[in-house]
Amino acid sequence: EIAKAVASESDIIIMDEPTAAISECEIKRLFKIVKGLKEKNVTVIYISHRLDEIFELGDYVTVMRDGKHIETKAVSDVRDRTELIKLMIGKTVIESYTKKNQQSSETLLEARGITNSKLKNISFHLKKGEIIGFYGLVGAGKTELARAIIGADKYHGEIIYKGRPLERSPDKTIRRGISLVPEERRSQGIFSILTIRSNIPVMNMKKISDGLFISRHKEIKAALEFIDKLDIATHSCEKEVSKLSGGNQQKVVFAKCLFAKTDLLLLDEPTRGIDVGAKGEIYGIIRRLSEEGKSIIMFSSELPEIMNNCDRIFLLYDGNLKAEIENGSDIDSENIIHIVTGGEIACK
């Protein structure tokens, strides 16, 4: 794609996270190409979360946050990474995280040395009823880790769940009590042309079956139970899921997972594409499930989401687990951004 753009001989070339999926050697070659284009008076708009790249290549830097323009200034006028980080995060504060009075000592899941083409020796553990979060920017490896746990991607290493090794196939993982709420809700999380009633039981059809046949009565009962439990806004369980709002579609995905008798929920960007009000409802569901003893692993690129909901926070950068942080009032959001943009670690 980069070669095609350069060969087009355009006056302006836009590069959106061009180094997210290439090696270090290829990154160096890309930088030479960008600098060569600059010498030929080609304008390059370079979009990146990696601050070191901005400082190396940029003449001017524009900071965007939540779809809004924050500031544009010459790179030579930027004092250091800290100044950019402050512009990027604004006044990020912990608004609603409340530390649990008591945390279970029972380990539900332990990952040991998870490694594949993207992930590099990832190890961590999860307690029963705990919410942990993996935070990183585009290309950090969050989705790849979620897919490895659910069994969709191959990996080296070992995952122990409830004292036994976890099988490496999604169907067996689901039967063990682990479900994934995927990042791409519309293409991977729901059957959009089917009704709410038809969507909710799909991960546990045995529960609504009478022998070889589906019990319509059981199917409707299950749908109505979760419409009530998760407060899905609909006048009927016969409504097509495609006609629901983004937030209510996400609630249907949660309902699917919970109907499958899930003890561990993997949430990949759980509030992407939904409005602020619906986000609050999803967060309420997450906390309530934790209080009921469910364990949750959240994978998100939204720092406030991670800080406001997770008991422990793991920071990912380029497939590496860079730091683990205990959540609390003294958490340093600027240091978190510093680490996930490739800065040197200043916390444990």
Summary of the structure (lengths in Angstrom):
residues: 348
radius of gyration: 22.2
end to end distance: 38.6
largest distance: 72.2
contacts: 1038
relative contact order: 0.14
helix: 38%
strand: 24%
